[in-house]
Amino acid sequence: MDLTTQTRHPWRATARTIAAGVIGAVSLVPTIAMTAGVDAVPAVAQVVLVAGAITRVLALPAVDAWLRRFVPWLGAAPAE
């Protein structure tokens, strides 16, 4: 049975998702710096869209190859 990399290495999938979420949340720093009157819906949408975009980029073969070389704990599978 051929398992997906998420099944074989669930901690890597978790680390990649957390990394995408953290990077997405960092994009909110200007919004967080603002005072009252900030609408929460656009902020949540921004985090979801940025995290989704980062997750998509992380799935590209060239990006995964770079990650496996320079940041191996974020690669989709361990370096061989």
C-alpha positions in Angstrom: 0.0 0.0 0.0 1.5 3.3 -1.1 0.8 6.0 1.5 0.9 9.7 1.0 3.7 11.7 2.5 1.2 13.2 5.0 0.4 9.7 6.2 3.9 8.5 6.4 5.3 11.8 7.9 2.4 13.5 9.7 4.6 15.8 11.8 6.0 17.3 8.6 2.5 18.1 7.3 1.8 19.7 10.6 5.0 21.7 10.6 4.3 22.9 7.1 0.7 23.9 8.0 1.9 25.8 11.1 4.6 27.5 9.1 2.1 28.7 6.5 -0.3 29.9 9.3 2.5 31.8 11.1 3.6 33.5 7.9 0.0 34.3 7.1 -0.5 35.8 10.6 2.7 37.9 10.2 1.0 39.7 7.3 -1.5 41.0 9.8 1.1 43.0 11.8 0.0 46.3 10.2 -3.7 45.5 11.0 -2.8 44.5 14.6 -1.0 47.8 15.0 -4.2 49.7 14.1 -6.5 50.9 16.9 -10.3 50.2 17.3 -12.5 49.9 14.3 -10.7 47.0 12.6 -13.2 44.6 11.1 -12.4 41.0 12.0 -13.8 39.4 8.9 -11.3 40.9 6.5 -8.5 40.0 8.9 -9.6 36.4 9.1 -10.0 36.2 5.3 -6.5 37.7 4.9 -4.9 35.0 7.1 -6.8 32.2 5.3 -5.8 33.5 1.8 -2.2 34.1 2.7 -1.9 30.7 4.4 -3.6 29.0 1.4 -1.2 30.7 -1.0 1.8 29.7 1.0 0.6 26.1 1.2 0.2 26.1 -2.5 3.7 27.4 -3.1 5.1 24.8 -0.6 3.5 22.1 -2.8 5.4 23.1 -5.9 8.1 20.5 -6.7 10.9 23.1 -7.1 10.0 24.7 -3.7 9.9 21.3 -2.1 13.3 20.4 -3.5 14.7 23.7 -2.1 13.1 23.0 1.3 14.5 19.5 1.4 17.9 20.9 0.7 18.0 24.0 2.9 15.2 23.5 5.5 14.8 19.7 5.5 12.3 19.6 8.4 9.8 21.5 6.2 10.2 19.2 3.2 7.3 17.0 2.2 9.5 13.9 2.8 12.8 13.3 4.5 15.9 13.7 2.4 17.2 10.4 1.1 
